[in-house]
Amino acid sequence: MNKSALVDAISRDAGLDPAAADAALSAVVGAITGALAQGDKVAIPGFGTFEVRERAARSGRNPQTGEPLEIAASKAPAFKPATALKNAVST
C-alpha cells in the first residue's frame, strides 16, 4: 500500500474528503517524526511503539577492498508492534 492508497482508505473509513485525509496522515507522520527527533517514544495502543534506538560504534570491513574501518555510533528509528497487531497479521 502506498501513500495515496492509504489516504483513500482513511478518507473512506473516516468519512473525510481526500484533502483532509491527506492532511491528517501528514500530521500524524509529522508528529511521530518530531517526537522521535526529540528522543521521545510514541505508543499507539493496539498498534505499536515507535522509538529511537542507539547503535554502538563498531568495526566493519569495506566489502570491495576488505579493508577494516570504523563504523560510527548512530541513532535509528525502530518500531515494536503491539500484540494485537501481531495477532492480526499472523491469522
RONU-547533 format. One record per residue (C-alpha): x, y, z; residue number from 1; residue in three letters. Coordinates in steps of 0.001 Angstrom, whole numbers, plus 524288, in hexadecimal, padded with zeros to 5 digits. Example, Ala and Ser with C-alpha at 12.3 -4.5 7.8 and 13.67 -1.06 7.14 Angstrom:
2
{{8300C 7EE6C 81E78} 1 'ALA'}
{{83566 7FBDC 81BE4} 2 'SER'}
//
This chain:
91
{{80000 80000 80000} 1 'MET'}
{{80587 80D3D 7FC4D} 2 'ASN'}
{{80227 81AA6 801D0} 3 'LYS'}
{{7F726 81D83 7F841} 4 'SER'}
{{7F0AC 81069 7FB0F} 5 'ALA'}
{{7F1F1 81301 809A0} 6 'LEU'}
{{7EBFC 82091 80802} 7 'VAL'}
{{7E0AF 81A79 80059} 8 'ASP'}
{{7DE6A 81073 80B33} 9 'ALA'}
{{7DEB7 81AFF 815C0} 10 'ILE'}
{{7D580 82372 80DB9} 11 'SER'}
{{7CBF0 8184A 80BCB} 12 'ARG'}
{{7CC70 812BF 819AB} 13 'ASP'}
{{7CC36 81FCA 820F1} 14 'ALA'}
{{7C29E 8268F 817E3} 15 'GLY'}
{{7CC44 8315B 81491} 16 'LEU'}
{{7CEC6 837AE 8078B} 17 'ASP'}
{{7DBCA 83376 8018E} 18 'PRO'}
{{7E274 84080 8046C} 19 'ALA'}
{{7DED9 83F9D 812DD} 20 'ALA'}
{{7E33C 83167 8136B} 21 'ALA'}
{{7F047 83518 80D42} 22 'ASP'}
{{7F1EC 84037 816FD} 23 'ALA'}
{{7EEAE 83717 82253} 24 'ALA'}
{{7F879 82CE0 81DC3} 25 'LEU'}
{{802F3 83737 81BF6} 26 'SER'}
{{80021 83C7E 8298F} 27 'ALA'}
{{80171 82EF8 82FB2} 28 'VAL'}
{{80E27 82C1A 8289F} 29 'VAL'}
{{81354 83993 82C36} 30 'GLY'}
{{80FB5 837F2 83A82} 31 'ALA'}
{{81641 82A9B 83B52} 32 'ILE'}
{{82266 82FAE 83452} 33 'THR'}
{{82336 83B86 83D3A} 34 'GLY'}
{{821C7 83370 8498D} 35 'ALA'}
{{82C53 829DE 84524} 36 'LEU'}
{{83569 8351D 8419B} 37 'ALA'}
{{83405 839F3 84FA5} 38 'GLN'}
{{83715 82C61 854DF} 39 'GLY'}
{{82936 82932 8594E} 40 'ASP'}
{{821E6 81C6F 8576D} 41 'LYS'}
{{814C2 81C36 8508A} 42 'VAL'}
{{80B9F 81178 85534} 43 'ALA'}
{{7FEF8 80E83 84E01} 44 'ILE'}
{{7F746 8044E 855B7} 45 'PRO'}
{{7F390 7F8A1 84D5E} 46 'GLY'}
{{7FD14 7FCBD 8429E} 47 'PHE'}
{{80AC2 7FE12 84833} 48 'GLY'}
{{815A3 806C9 84D2A} 49 'THR'}
{{81EE6 80F4C 8456B} 50 'PHE'}
{{82BE7 8124D 84BFC} 51 'GLU'}
{{839E7 8162F 84935} 52 'VAL'}
{{8443B 80BCD 84B68} 53 'ARG'}
{{8529F 80EA7 84CF8} 54 'GLU'}
{{85C75 806E0 8452A} 55 'ARG'}
{{869F5 805CA 84B16} 56 'ALA'}
{{87643 80886 8435B} 57 'ALA'}
{{87BEA 7FC31 83D7E} 58 'ARG'}
{{88633 7F70D 83455} 59 'SER'}
{{882B7 7F2FA 8269D} 60 'GLY'}
{{888D9 7EFE1 8198E} 61 'ARG'}
{{887E4 7F660 80C5B} 62 'ASN'}
{{88172 7EBC1 8040F} 63 'PRO'}
{{888F7 7EFAA 7F7D6} 64 'GLN'}
{{896A7 7F064 7FD77} 65 'THR'}
{{89589 7E8B0 80A1D} 66 'GLY'}
{{89BF1 7F41C 8111A} 67 'GLU'}
{{897C9 7F582 81F68} 68 'PRO'}
{{890A8 801F8 82328} 69 'LEU'}
{{889C2 807E7 82ECF} 70 'GLU'}
{{87B11 809C1 82DE5} 71 'ILE'}
{{876BC 81556 83628} 72 'ALA'}
{{86C3A 81486 840A3} 73 'ALA'}
{{85EDF 81886 83BBA} 74 'SER'}
{{8508A 8196B 83F35} 75 'LYS'}
{{845FA 81277 83782} 76 'ALA'}
{{83720 812A6 8382D} 77 'PRO'}
{{830F5 805BF 83C0E} 78 'ALA'}
{{82338 80043 83CF4} 79 'PHE'}
{{81E94 7F5CD 84658} 80 'LYS'}
{{81124 7F081 842B8} 81 'PRO'}
{{806C3 7EE96 84D1A} 82 'ALA'}
{{80168 7E10F 84FEF} 83 'THR'}
{{7F472 7E47F 84962} 84 'ALA'}
{{7FB80 7E805 83CC1} 85 'LEU'}
{{803C4 7DBA2 83D4D} 86 'LYS'}
{{7F793 7D370 83F25} 87 'ASN'}
{{7F065 7DA42 83404} 88 'ALA'}
{{7FBAC 7D7BC 82AAB} 89 'VAL'}
{{7FE11 7C99F 82EAF} 90 'SER'}
{{7F01C 7C4ED 82CA0} 91 'THR'}
//
